[in-house]
């Protein structure tokens, strides 16, 4: 499972099915200016809109969802520590 927050650079909505003989990808990839935004933030010394904390929170949600799926029990996201 993969999860991410929104950002001004765009988004990707897709599903991948991985198999022994190949991968099937279904979804929508919107062309974005992600690299351009990153470069502008560096050149102008601006803080990016998406932070490492955003990434860590998405990871905690993913870990909690995986544990819940594996155990069949509820998992509290705030209890997950990096």
mmCIF file as gemmi writes it, N, C-alpha and C atoms, coordinates in Angstrom:
data_model
loop_
_atom_site.group_PDB
_atom_site.id
_atom_site.type_symbol
_atom_site.label_atom_id
_atom_site.label_alt_id
_atom_site.label_comp_id
_atom_site.label_asym_id
_atom_site.label_entity_id
_atom_site.label_seq_id
_atom_site.pdbx_PDB_ins_code
_atom_site.Cartn_x
_atom_site.Cartn_y
_atom_site.Cartn_z
_atom_site.occupancy
_atom_site.B_iso_or_equiv
_atom_site.pdbx_formal_charge
_atom_site.auth_seq_id
_atom_site.auth_asym_id
_atom_site.pdbx_PDB_model_num
ATOM 1 N N . UNK Axp A 1 ? 0.846 -1.167 0 1 0 ? 1 A 1
ATOM 2 C CA . UNK Axp A 1 ? 0 0 0 1 0 ? 1 A 1
ATOM 3 C C . UNK Axp A 1 ? 0.891 1.228 0 1 0 ? 1 A 1
ATOM 4 N N . UNK Axp A 2 ? 0.466 2.22 -0.757 1 0 ? 2 A 1
ATOM 5 C CA . UNK Axp A 2 ? 1.209 3.467 -0.823 1 0 ? 2 A 1
ATOM 6 C C . UNK Axp A 2 ? 0.239 4.606 -0.655 1 0 ? 2 A 1
ATOM 7 N N . UNK Axp A 3 ? 0.641 5.617 0.112 1 0 ? 3 A 1
ATOM 8 C CA . UNK Axp A 3 ? -0.225 6.745 0.376 1 0 ? 3 A 1
ATOM 9 C C . UNK Axp A 3 ? 0.617 7.995 0.432 1 0 ? 3 A 1
ATOM 10 N N . UNK Axp A 4 ? 0.09 9.074 -0.085 1 0 ? 4 A 1
ATOM 11 C CA . UNK Axp A 4 ? 0.826 10.331 0.009 1 0 ? 4 A 1
ATOM 12 C C . UNK Axp A 4 ? -0.14 11.486 0.143 1 0 ? 4 A 1
ATOM 13 N N . UNK Axp A 5 ? 0.377 12.587 0.626 1 0 ? 5 A 1
ATOM 14 C CA . UNK Axp A 5 ? -0.431 13.789 0.778 1 0 ? 5 A 1
ATOM 15 C C . UNK Axp A 5 ? -0.444 14.593 -0.499 1 0 ? 5 A 1
ATOM 16 N N . UNK Axp A 6 ? -1.316 15.569 -0.553 1 0 ? 6 A 1
ATOM 17 C CA . UNK Axp A 6 ? -1.404 16.416 -1.736 1 0 ? 6 A 1
ATOM 18 C C . UNK Axp A 6 ? -0.313 17.472 -1.742 1 0 ? 6 A 1
ATOM 19 N N . UNK Axp A 7 ? 0.024 17.919 -2.918 1 0 ? 7 A 1
ATOM 20 C CA . UNK Axp A 7 ? 1.012 18.969 -3.056 1 0 ? 7 A 1
ATOM 21 C C . UNK Axp A 7 ? 0.729 19.796 -4.291 1 0 ? 7 A 1
ATOM 22 N N . UNK Axp A 8 ? 1.314 20.965 -4.354 1 0 ? 8 A 1
ATOM 23 C CA . UNK Axp A 8 ? 1.052 21.831 -5.499 1 0 ? 8 A 1
ATOM 24 C C . UNK Axp A 8 ? 1.639 21.288 -6.789 1 0 ? 8 A 1
ATOM 25 N N . UNK Axp A 9 ? 2.523 20.301 -6.685 1 0 ? 9 A 1
ATOM 26 C CA . UNK Axp A 9 ? 3.171 19.755 -7.875 1 0 ? 9 A 1
ATOM 27 C C . UNK Axp A 9 ? 2.295 18.769 -8.634 1 0 ? 9 A 1
ATOM 28 N N . UNK Axp A 10 ? 1.178 18.343 -8.073 1 0 ? 10 A 1
ATOM 29 C CA . UNK Axp A 10 ? 0.291 17.437 -8.793 1 0 ? 10 A 1
ATOM 30 C C . UNK Axp A 10 ? 0.022 16.165 -8.042 1 0 ? 10 A 1
ATOM 31 N N . UNK Axp A 11 ? -0.442 15.155 -8.762 1 0 ? 11 A 1
ATOM 32 C CA . UNK Axp A 11 ? -0.785 13.904 -8.112 1 0 ? 11 A 1
ATOM 33 C C . UNK Axp A 11 ? -0.775 12.753 -9.112 1 0 ? 11 A 1
ATOM 34 N N . UNK Axp A 12 ? -0.771 11.542 -8.565 1 0 ? 12 A 1
ATOM 35 C CA . UNK Axp A 12 ? -0.799 10.317 -9.352 1 0 ? 12 A 1
ATOM 36 C C . UNK Axp A 12 ? -1.797 9.395 -8.679 1 0 ? 12 A 1
ATOM 37 N N . UNK Axp A 13 ? -2.812 8.978 -9.408 1 0 ? 13 A 1
ATOM 38 C CA . UNK Axp A 13 ? -3.795 8.048 -8.875 1 0 ? 13 A 1
ATOM 39 C C . UNK Axp A 13 ? -3.675 6.774 -9.699 1 0 ? 13 A 1
ATOM 40 N N . UNK Axp A 14 ? -3.231 5.683 -9.066 1 0 ? 14 A 1
ATOM 41 C CA . UNK Axp A 14 ? -3.029 4.457 -9.829 1 0 ? 14 A 1
ATOM 42 C C . UNK Axp A 14 ? -3.086 3.237 -8.932 1 0 ? 14 A 1
ATOM 43 N N . UNK Axp A 15 ? -3.206 2.09 -9.58 1 0 ? 15 A 1
ATOM 44 C CA . UNK Axp A 15 ? -3.156 0.795 -8.921 1 0 ? 15 A 1
ATOM 45 C C . UNK Axp A 15 ? -2.212 -0.088 -9.718 1 0 ? 15 A 1
ATOM 46 N N . UNK Axp A 16 ? -1.373 -0.822 -9.018 1 0 ? 16 A 1
ATOM 47 C CA . UNK Axp A 16 ? -0.473 -1.767 -9.689 1 0 ? 16 A 1
ATOM 48 C C . UNK Axp A 16 ? -0.76 -3.167 -9.188 1 0 ? 16 A 1
ATOM 49 N N . UNK Axp A 17 ? -0.806 -4.11 -10.116 1 0 ? 17 A 1
ATOM 50 C CA . UNK Axp A 17 ? -0.944 -5.522 -9.771 1 0 ? 17 A 1
ATOM 51 C C . UNK Axp A 17 ? 0.334 -6.199 -10.249 1 0 ? 17 A 1
ATOM 52 N N . UNK Axp A 18 ? 1.092 -6.725 -9.292 1 0 ? 18 A 1
ATOM 53 C CA . UNK Axp A 18 ? 2.371 -7.358 -9.611 1 0 ? 18 A 1
ATOM 54 C C . UNK Axp A 18 ? 2.188 -8.866 -9.679 1 0 ? 18 A 1
ATOM 55 N N . UNK Axp A 19 ? 2.675 -9.466 -10.744 1 0 ? 19 A 1
ATOM 56 C CA . UNK Axp A 19 ? 2.556 -10.906 -10.904 1 0 ? 19 A 1
ATOM 57 C C . UNK Axp A 19 ? 3.879 -11.532 -11.299 1 0 ? 19 A 1
ATOM 58 N N . UNK Axp A 20 ? 3.903 -12.833 -11.374 1 0 ? 20 A 1
ATOM 59 C CA . UNK Axp A 20 ? 5.129 -13.543 -11.733 1 0 ? 20 A 1
ATOM 60 C C . UNK Axp A 20 ? 5.564 -13.258 -13.168 1 0 ? 20 A 1
ATOM 61 N N . UNK Axp A 21 ? 4.601 -12.966 -14.028 1 0 ? 21 A 1
ATOM 62 C CA . UNK Axp A 21 ? 4.921 -12.764 -15.439 1 0 ? 21 A 1
ATOM 63 C C . UNK Axp A 21 ? 4.86 -11.312 -15.888 1 0 ? 21 A 1
ATOM 64 N N . UNK Axp A 22 ? 4.626 -10.417 -14.95 1 0 ? 22 A 1
ATOM 65 C CA . UNK Axp A 22 ? 4.595 -9.01 -15.338 1 0 ? 22 A 1
ATOM 66 C C . UNK Axp A 22 ? 3.81 -8.162 -14.368 1 0 ? 22 A 1
ATOM 67 N N . UNK Axp A 23 ? 3.646 -6.909 -14.736 1 0 ? 23 A 1
ATOM 68 C CA . UNK Axp A 23 ? 2.942 -5.928 -13.915 1 0 ? 23 A 1
ATOM 69 C C . UNK Axp A 23 ? 1.844 -5.265 -14.742 1 0 ? 23 A 1
ATOM 70 N N . UNK Axp A 24 ? 0.697 -5.092 -14.115 1 0 ? 24 A 1
ATOM 71 C CA . UNK Axp A 24 ? -0.405 -4.388 -14.735 1 0 ? 24 A 1
ATOM 72 C C . UNK Axp A 24 ? -0.604 -3.101 -13.947 1 0 ? 24 A 1
ATOM 73 N N . UNK Axp A 25 ? -0.545 -1.958 -14.644 1 0 ? 25 A 1
ATOM 74 C CA . UNK Axp A 25 ? -0.745 -0.673 -13.99 1 0 ? 25 A 1
ATOM 75 C C . UNK Axp A 25 ? -1.974 -0.004 -14.574 1 0 ? 25 A 1
ATOM 76 N N . UNK Axp A 26 ? -2.876 0.386 -13.677 1 0 ? 26 A 1
ATOM 77 C CA . UNK Axp A 26 ? -4.118 1.038 -14.06 1 0 ? 26 A 1
ATOM 78 C C . UNK Axp A 26 ? -4.15 2.374 -13.336 1 0 ? 26 A 1
ATOM 79 N N . UNK Axp A 27 ? -4.47 3.432 -14.041 1 0 ? 27 A 1
ATOM 80 C CA . UNK Axp A 27 ? -4.577 4.687 -13.316 1 0 ? 27 A 1
ATOM 81 C C . UNK Axp A 27 ? -4.45 5.91 -14.179 1 0 ? 27 A 1
ATOM 82 N N . UNK Axp A 28 ? -4.222 6.979 -13.49 1 0 ? 28 A 1
ATOM 83 C CA . UNK Axp A 28 ? -4.175 8.292 -14.097 1 0 ? 28 A 1
ATOM 84 C C . UNK Axp A 28 ? -2.943 9.012 -13.587 1 0 ? 28 A 1
ATOM 85 N N . UNK Axp A 29 ? -2.065 9.366 -14.477 1 0 ? 29 A 1
ATOM 86 C CA . UNK Axp A 29 ? -0.872 10.135 -14.116 1 0 ? 29 A 1
ATOM 87 C C . UNK Axp A 29 ? -1.009 11.506 -14.736 1 0 ? 29 A 1
ATOM 88 N N . UNK Axp A 30 ? -1.204 12.48 -13.903 1 0 ? 30 A 1
ATOM 89 C CA . UNK Axp A 30 ? -1.329 13.849 -14.395 1 0 ? 30 A 1
ATOM 90 C C . UNK Axp A 30 ? 0.058 14.433 -14.567 1 0 ? 30 A 1
ATOM 91 N N . UNK Axp A 31 ? 0.326 14.969 -15.739 1 0 ? 31 A 1
ATOM 92 C CA . UNK Axp A 31 ? 1.614 15.611 -15.974 1 0 ? 31 A 1
ATOM 93 C C . UNK Axp A 31 ? 1.71 16.844 -15.079 1 0 ? 31 A 1
ATOM 94 N N . UNK Axp A 32 ? 2.813 16.98 -14.382 1 0 ? 32 A 1
ATOM 95 C CA . UNK Axp A 32 ? 2.954 18.066 -13.419 1 0 ? 32 A 1
ATOM 96 C C . UNK Axp A 32 ? 4.294 18.759 -13.583 1 0 ? 32 A 1
ATOM 97 N N . UNK Axp A 33 ? 4.435 19.815 -12.868 1 0 ? 33 A 1
ATOM 98 C CA . UNK Axp A 33 ? 5.681 20.581 -12.883 1 0 ? 33 A 1
ATOM 99 C C . UNK Axp A 33 ? 6.474 20.34 -11.599 1 0 ? 33 A 1
ATOM 100 N N . UNK Axp A 34 ? 6.511 19.1 -11.145 1 0 ? 34 A 1
ATOM 101 C CA . UNK Axp A 34 ? 7.152 18.783 -9.859 1 0 ? 34 A 1
ATOM 102 C C . UNK Axp A 34 ? 8.621 19.184 -9.847 1 0 ? 34 A 1
ATOM 103 N N . UNK Axp A 35 ? 9.378 18.832 -10.887 1 0 ? 35 A 1
ATOM 104 C CA . UNK Axp A 35 ? 10.796 19.157 -10.912 1 0 ? 35 A 1
ATOM 105 C C . UNK Axp A 35 ? 11.007 20.665 -10.999 1 0 ? 35 A 1
ATOM 106 N N . UNK Axp A 36 ? 10.183 21.339 -11.782 1 0 ? 36 A 1
ATOM 107 C CA . UNK Axp A 36 ? 10.281 22.796 -11.902 1 0 ? 36 A 1
ATOM 108 C C . UNK Axp A 36 ? 10.014 23.458 -10.549 1 0 ? 36 A 1
ATOM 109 N N . UNK Axp A 37 ? 9.003 22.998 -9.825 1 0 ? 37 A 1
ATOM 110 C CA . UNK Axp A 37 ? 8.687 23.532 -8.511 1 0 ? 37 A 1
ATOM 111 C C . UNK Axp A 37 ? 9.848 23.324 -7.55 1 0 ? 37 A 1
ATOM 112 N N . UNK Axp A 38 ? 10.445 22.129 -7.583 1 0 ? 38 A 1
ATOM 113 C CA . UNK Axp A 38 ? 11.582 21.826 -6.717 1 0 ? 38 A 1
ATOM 114 C C . UNK Axp A 38 ? 12.739 22.782 -7 1 0 ? 38 A 1
ATOM 115 N N . UNK Axp A 39 ? 13.052 22.967 -8.279 1 0 ? 39 A 1
ATOM 116 C CA . UNK Axp A 39 ? 14.16 23.852 -8.651 1 0 ? 39 A 1
ATOM 117 C C . UNK Axp A 39 ? 13.888 25.294 -8.223 1 0 ? 39 A 1
ATOM 118 N N . UNK Axp A 40 ? 12.659 25.758 -8.401 1 0 ? 40 A 1
ATOM 119 C CA . UNK Axp A 40 ? 12.32 27.12 -7.984 1 0 ? 40 A 1
ATOM 120 C C . UNK Axp A 40 ? 12.451 27.292 -6.477 1 0 ? 40 A 1
ATOM 121 N N . UNK Axp A 41 ? 12.045 26.286 -5.724 1 0 ? 41 A 1
ATOM 122 C CA . UNK Axp A 41 ? 12.19 26.355 -4.265 1 0 ? 41 A 1
ATOM 123 C C . UNK Axp A 41 ? 13.654 26.434 -3.864 1 0 ? 41 A 1
ATOM 124 N N . UNK Axp A 42 ? 14.509 25.664 -4.512 1 0 ? 42 A 1
ATOM 125 C CA . UNK Axp A 42 ? 15.941 25.702 -4.204 1 0 ? 42 A 1
ATOM 126 C C . UNK Axp A 42 ? 16.534 27.058 -4.567 1 0 ? 42 A 1
ATOM 127 N N . UNK Axp A 43 ? 16.246 27.533 -5.775 1 0 ? 43 A 1
ATOM 128 C CA . UNK Axp A 43 ? 16.808 28.809 -6.234 1 0 ? 43 A 1
ATOM 129 C C . UNK Axp A 43 ? 16.347 29.99 -5.39 1 0 ? 43 A 1
ATOM 130 N N . UNK Axp A 44 ? 15.115 29.937 -4.935 1 0 ? 44 A 1
ATOM 131 C CA . UNK Axp A 44 ? 14.557 31.054 -4.158 1 0 ? 44 A 1
ATOM 132 C C . UNK Axp A 44 ? 14.638 30.831 -2.654 1 0 ? 44 A 1
ATOM 133 N N . UNK Axp A 45 ? 15.297 29.723 -2.268 1 0 ? 45 A 1
ATOM 134 C CA . UNK Axp A 45 ? 15.487 29.368 -0.857 1 0 ? 45 A 1
ATOM 135 C C . UNK Axp A 45 ? 14.161 29.321 -0.096 1 0 ? 45 A 1
ATOM 136 N N . UNK Axp A 46 ? 13.145 28.745 -0.756 1 0 ? 46 A 1
ATOM 137 C CA . UNK Axp A 46 ? 11.823 28.59 -0.15 1 0 ? 46 A 1
ATOM 138 C C . UNK Axp A 46 ? 11.705 27.192 0.451 1 0 ? 46 A 1
ATOM 139 N N . UNK Axp A 47 ? 10.94 27.099 1.504 1 0 ? 47 A 1
ATOM 140 C CA . UNK Axp A 47 ? 10.633 25.8 2.102 1 0 ? 47 A 1
ATOM 141 C C . UNK Axp A 47 ? 9.658 25.07 1.188 1 0 ? 47 A 1
ATOM 142 N N . UNK Axp A 48 ? 9.915 23.798 0.865 1 0 ? 48 A 1
ATOM 143 C CA . UNK Axp A 48 ? 8.987 23.062 -0.004 1 0 ? 48 A 1
ATOM 144 C C . UNK Axp A 48 ? 7.643 22.864 0.696 1 0 ? 48 A 1
ATOM 145 N N . UNK Axp A 49 ? 6.562 22.781 -0.088 1 0 ? 49 A 1
ATOM 146 C CA . UNK Axp A 49 ? 5.238 22.615 0.511 1 0 ? 49 A 1
ATOM 147 C C . UNK Axp A 49 ? 5.05 21.246 1.159 1 0 ? 49 A 1
ATOM 148 N N . UNK Axp A 50 ? 5.785 20.256 0.723 1 0 ? 50 A 1
ATOM 149 C CA . UNK Axp A 50 ? 5.727 18.916 1.307 1 0 ? 50 A 1
ATOM 150 C C . UNK Axp A 50 ? 7.004 18.71 2.103 1 0 ? 50 A 1
ATOM 151 N N . UNK Axp A 51 ? 6.87 18.348 3.363 1 0 ? 51 A 1
ATOM 152 C CA . UNK Axp A 51 ? 8.023 18.216 4.256 1 0 ? 51 A 1
ATOM 153 C C . UNK Axp A 51 ? 8.304 16.751 4.574 1 0 ? 51 A 1
ATOM 154 N N . UNK Axp A 52 ? 9.421 16.518 5.224 1 0 ? 52 A 1
ATOM 155 C CA . UNK Axp A 52 ? 9.762 15.156 5.664 1 0 ? 52 A 1
ATOM 156 C C . UNK Axp A 52 ? 8.724 14.659 6.669 1 0 ? 52 A 1
ATOM 157 N N . UNK Axp A 53 ? 8.162 15.578 7.445 1 0 ? 53 A 1
ATOM 158 C CA . UNK Axp A 53 ? 7.123 15.184 8.403 1 0 ? 53 A 1
ATOM 159 C C . UNK Axp A 53 ? 5.889 14.646 7.667 1 0 ? 53 A 1
ATOM 160 N N . UNK Axp A 54 ? 5.554 15.257 6.533 1 0 ? 54 A 1
ATOM 161 C CA . UNK Axp A 54 ? 4.444 14.749 5.718 1 0 ? 54 A 1
ATOM 162 C C . UNK Axp A 54 ? 4.741 13.326 5.246 1 0 ? 54 A 1
ATOM 163 N N . UNK Axp A 55 ? 5.962 13.097 4.807 1 0 ? 55 A 1
ATOM 164 C CA . UNK Axp A 55 ? 6.366 11.766 4.359 1 0 ? 55 A 1
ATOM 165 C C . UNK Axp A 55 ? 6.334 10.752 5.486 1 0 ? 55 A 1
ATOM 166 N N . UNK Axp A 56 ? 6.788 11.161 6.676 1 0 ? 56 A 1
ATOM 167 C CA . UNK Axp A 56 ? 6.785 10.251 7.823 1 0 ? 56 A 1
ATOM 168 C C . UNK Axp A 56 ? 5.354 9.909 8.247 1 0 ? 56 A 1
ATOM 169 N N . UNK Axp A 57 ? 4.444 10.876 8.174 1 0 ? 57 A 1
ATOM 170 C CA . UNK Axp A 57 ? 3.051 10.602 8.536 1 0 ? 57 A 1
ATOM 171 C C . UNK Axp A 57 ? 2.418 9.634 7.538 1 0 ? 57 A 1
ATOM 172 N N . UNK Axp A 58 ? 2.708 9.815 6.258 1 0 ? 58 A 1
ATOM 173 C CA . UNK Axp A 58 ? 2.211 8.883 5.247 1 0 ? 58 A 1
ATOM 174 C C . UNK Axp A 58 ? 2.76 7.479 5.503 1 0 ? 58 A 1
ATOM 175 N N . UNK Axp A 59 ? 4.025 7.388 5.909 1 0 ? 59 A 1
ATOM 176 C CA . UNK Axp A 59 ? 4.624 6.087 6.219 1 0 ? 59 A 1
ATOM 177 C C . UNK Axp A 59 ? 3.941 5.45 7.426 1 0 ? 59 A 1
ATOM 178 N N . UNK Axp A 60 ? 3.657 6.248 8.468 1 0 ? 60 A 1
ATOM 179 C CA . UNK Axp A 60 ? 2.961 5.718 9.65 1 0 ? 60 A 1
ATOM 180 C C . UNK Axp A 60 ? 1.584 5.157 9.265 1 0 ? 60 A 1
ATOM 181 N N . UNK Axp A 61 ? 0.868 5.881 8.416 1 0 ? 61 A 1
ATOM 182 C CA . UNK Axp A 61 ? -0.449 5.413 7.97 1 0 ? 61 A 1
ATOM 183 C C . UNK Axp A 61 ? -0.311 4.099 7.212 1 0 ? 61 A 1
ATOM 184 N N . UNK Axp A 62 ? 0.701 4.001 6.354 1 0 ? 62 A 1
ATOM 185 C CA . UNK Axp A 62 ? 0.931 2.783 5.588 1 0 ? 62 A 1
ATOM 186 C C . UNK Axp A 62 ? 1.267 1.609 6.5 1 0 ? 62 A 1
ATOM 187 N N . UNK Axp A 63 ? 2.147 1.84 7.476 1 0 ? 63 A 1
ATOM 188 C CA . UNK Axp A 63 ? 2.53 0.774 8.411 1 0 ? 63 A 1
ATOM 189 C C . UNK Axp A 63 ? 1.312 0.322 9.218 1 0 ? 63 A 1
ATOM 190 N N . UNK Axp A 64 ? 0.511 1.284 9.689 1 0 ? 64 A 1
ATOM 191 C CA . UNK Axp A 64 ? -0.689 0.928 10.457 1 0 ? 64 A 1
ATOM 192 C C . UNK Axp A 64 ? -1.668 0.118 9.603 1 0 ? 64 A 1
ATOM 193 N N . UNK Axp A 65 ? -1.871 0.534 8.358 1 0 ? 65 A 1
ATOM 194 C CA . UNK Axp A 65 ? -2.783 -0.202 7.47 1 0 ? 65 A 1
ATOM 195 C C . UNK Axp A 65 ? -2.275 -1.609 7.191 1 0 ? 65 A 1
ATOM 196 N N . UNK Axp A 66 ? -0.97 -1.745 6.987 1 0 ? 66 A 1
ATOM 197 C CA . UNK Axp A 66 ? -0.382 -3.066 6.74 1 0 ? 66 A 1
ATOM 198 C C . UNK Axp A 66 ? -0.548 -3.969 7.951 1 0 ? 66 A 1
ATOM 199 N N . UNK Axp A 67 ? -0.246 -3.432 9.146 1 0 ? 67 A 1
ATOM 200 C CA . UNK Axp A 67 ? -0.403 -4.231 10.371 1 0 ? 67 A 1
ATOM 201 C C . UNK Axp A 67 ? -1.86 -4.627 10.591 1 0 ? 67 A 1
ATOM 202 N N . UNK Axp A 68 ? -2.784 -3.702 10.337 1 0 ? 68 A 1
ATOM 203 C CA . UNK Axp A 68 ? -4.204 -4.011 10.501 1 0 ? 68 A 1
ATOM 204 C C . UNK Axp A 68 ? -4.632 -5.113 9.542 1 0 ? 68 A 1
ATOM 205 N N . UNK Axp A 69 ? -4.153 -5.037 8.313 1 0 ? 69 A 1
ATOM 206 C CA . UNK Axp A 69 ? -4.479 -6.073 7.319 1 0 ? 69 A 1
ATOM 207 C C . UNK Axp A 69 ? -3.902 -7.427 7.738 1 0 ? 69 A 1
ATOM 208 N N . UNK Axp A 70 ? -2.665 -7.425 8.202 1 0 ? 70 A 1
ATOM 209 C CA . UNK Axp A 70 ? -2 -8.691 8.57 1 0 ? 70 A 1
ATOM 210 C C . UNK Axp A 70 ? -2.612 -9.327 9.807 1 0 ? 70 A 1
ATOM 211 N N . UNK Axp A 71 ? -3.047 -8.515 10.77 1 0 ? 71 A 1
ATOM 212 C CA . UNK Axp A 71 ? -3.549 -9.06 12.034 1 0 ? 71 A 1
ATOM 213 C C . UNK Axp A 71 ? -5.069 -9.126 12.109 1 0 ? 71 A 1
ATOM 214 N N . UNK Axp A 72 ? -5.757 -8.385 11.227 1 0 ? 72 A 1
ATOM 215 C CA . UNK Axp A 72 ? -7.206 -8.333 11.297 1 0 ? 72 A 1
ATOM 216 C C . UNK Axp A 72 ? -7.722 -7.496 12.453 1 0 ? 72 A 1
ATOM 217 N N . UNK Axp A 73 ? -6.836 -6.697 13.04 1 0 ? 73 A 1
ATOM 218 C CA . UNK Axp A 73 ? -7.202 -5.864 14.187 1 0 ? 73 A 1
ATOM 219 C C . UNK Axp A 73 ? -6.97 -4.397 13.87 1 0 ? 73 A 1
ATOM 220 N N . UNK Axp A 74 ? -7.634 -3.536 14.602 1 0 ? 74 A 1
ATOM 221 C CA . UNK Axp A 74 ? -7.44 -2.093 14.444 1 0 ? 74 A 1
ATOM 222 C C . UNK Axp A 74 ? -6.051 -1.699 14.937 1 0 ? 74 A 1
ATOM 223 N N . UNK Axp A 75 ? -5.462 -0.739 14.267 1 0 ? 75 A 1
ATOM 224 C CA . UNK Axp A 75 ? -4.16 -0.208 14.669 1 0 ? 75 A 1
ATOM 225 C C . UNK Axp A 75 ? -4.28 1.303 14.731 1 0 ? 75 A 1
ATOM 226 N N . UNK Axp A 76 ? -3.832 1.878 15.823 1 0 ? 76 A 1
ATOM 227 C CA . UNK Axp A 76 ? -3.877 3.321 16.017 1 0 ? 76 A 1
ATOM 228 C C . UNK Axp A 76 ? -2.638 3.939 15.353 1 0 ? 76 A 1
ATOM 229 N N . UNK Axp A 77 ? -2.866 4.824 14.405 1 0 ? 77 A 1
ATOM 230 C CA . UNK Axp A 77 ? -1.764 5.415 13.639 1 0 ? 77 A 1
ATOM 231 C C . UNK Axp A 77 ? -0.794 6.133 14.563 1 0 ? 77 A 1
ATOM 232 N N . UNK Axp A 78 ? -1.31 6.866 15.539 1 0 ? 78 A 1
ATOM 233 C CA . UNK Axp A 78 ? -0.424 7.637 16.43 1 0 ? 78 A 1
ATOM 234 C C . UNK Axp A 78 ? 0.483 6.742 17.273 1 0 ? 78 A 1
ATOM 235 N N . UNK Axp A 79 ? 0.163 5.454 17.359 1 0 ? 79 A 1
ATOM 236 C CA . UNK Axp A 79 ? 1.009 4.521 18.126 1 0 ? 79 A 1
ATOM 237 C C . UNK Axp A 79 ? 2.213 4.046 17.316 1 0 ? 79 A 1
ATOM 238 N N . UNK Axp A 80 ? 2.209 4.3 16.018 1 0 ? 80 A 1
ATOM 239 C CA . UNK Axp A 80 ? 3.319 3.893 15.156 1 0 ? 80 A 1
ATOM 240 C C . UNK Axp A 80 ? 4.441 4.908 15.295 1 0 ? 80 A 1
ATOM 241 N N . UNK Axp A 81 ? 5.613 4.452 15.621 1 0 ? 81 A 1
ATOM 242 C CA . UNK Axp A 81 ? 6.788 5.321 15.769 1 0 ? 81 A 1
ATOM 243 C C . UNK Axp A 81 ? 7.801 4.982 14.708 1 0 ? 81 A 1
ATOM 244 N N . UNK Axp A 82 ? 8.436 6 14.186 1 0 ? 82 A 1
ATOM 245 C CA . UNK Axp A 82 ? 9.435 5.806 13.123 1 0 ? 82 A 1
ATOM 246 C C . UNK Axp A 82 ? 10.736 5.3 13.701 1 0 ? 82 A 1
